[in-house]
């Protein structure tokens, strides 16, 4: 497929690439921010390392659910 050609959904390859990059970076952010917030709460409340661990578990679960949703959407489109 050439650079200017469109796929079945009407978007060209650059648009599809931007959508994929947005989804991947969103999953990365969902995995990184909860532990960072937990670490920040630990420094404020002196609860080291409990809020960091809660944030890490929460980030893992959220990103895992998002990955499952992404995989299901990808398999439906094929």
C-alpha positions as CSV (number, residue, x, y, z in Angstrom):
1,X,0.0,0.0,0.0
2,X,1.5,3.4,-1.0
3,X,1.7,6.3,1.4
4,X,-1.4,8.0,0.0
5,X,-3.6,5.0,-0.2
6,X,-6.4,4.6,2.3
7,X,-7.4,1.4,4.2
8,X,-10.8,-0.1,4.6
9,X,-11.8,2.3,7.3
10,X,-11.0,5.3,5.1
11,X,-7.9,6.5,6.9
12,X,-4.4,6.7,5.4
13,X,-1.4,5.0,7.0
14,X,-0.2,8.1,8.8
15,X,-3.6,8.6,10.5
16,X,-3.6,4.9,11.6
17,X,-0.1,5.3,12.9
18,X,-1.0,8.3,15.0
19,X,-4.0,6.4,16.4
20,X,-1.8,3.5,17.3
21,X,0.9,5.7,18.9
22,X,-1.8,7.5,20.9
23,X,-3.2,4.2,22.3
24,X,0.3,2.8,23.1
25,X,1.4,6.0,24.9
26,X,-1.9,6.1,26.8
27,X,-1.4,2.6,28.1
28,X,2.1,3.6,29.2
29,X,0.8,6.7,31.0
30,X,-1.8,4.5,32.7
31,X,0.9,2.3,34.0
32,X,3.3,5.1,35.1
33,X,1.1,7.7,36.8
34,X,-0.6,5.7,39.6
35,X,2.8,4.6,41.1
36,X,4.1,8.1,40.8
37,X,1.0,9.5,42.6
38,X,1.4,6.7,45.2
39,X,5.1,7.7,45.7
40,X,4.0,11.4,46.1
41,X,1.4,10.4,48.7
42,X,4.0,8.3,50.5
43,X,6.3,11.3,50.8
44,X,3.5,13.5,52.1
45,X,2.0,11.1,54.6
46,X,5.0,9.0,55.5
47,X,3.4,5.7,54.6
48,X,6.4,4.4,52.6
49,X,6.0,2.0,50.5
50,X,2.3,1.3,50.9
51,X,0.8,3.8,48.6
52,X,3.5,3.2,46.0
53,X,2.6,-0.5,46.0
54,X,-1.1,0.3,45.8
55,X,-0.5,2.7,42.9
56,X,1.7,0.1,41.1
57,X,-1.0,-2.6,41.4
58,X,-3.7,-0.2,40.3
59,X,-1.6,0.9,37.3
60,X,-1.0,-2.7,36.4
61,X,-4.6,-3.6,36.5
62,X,-5.8,-0.5,34.6
63,X,-3.2,-1.0,31.8
64,X,-3.9,-4.8,31.6
65,X,-7.6,-4.1,31.1
66,X,-6.8,-1.5,28.5
67,X,-4.5,-3.9,26.7
68,X,-7.2,-6.5,26.6
69,X,-9.7,-4.0,25.2
70,X,-7.1,-2.9,22.6
71,X,-6.5,-6.6,21.6
72,X,-10.2,-7.3,21.3
73,X,-10.7,-4.2,19.1
74,X,-7.8,-5.2,16.9
75,X,-9.1,-8.7,16.4
76,X,-12.6,-7.5,15.6
77,X,-11.3,-5.2,12.8
78,X,-9.6,-8.1,11.0
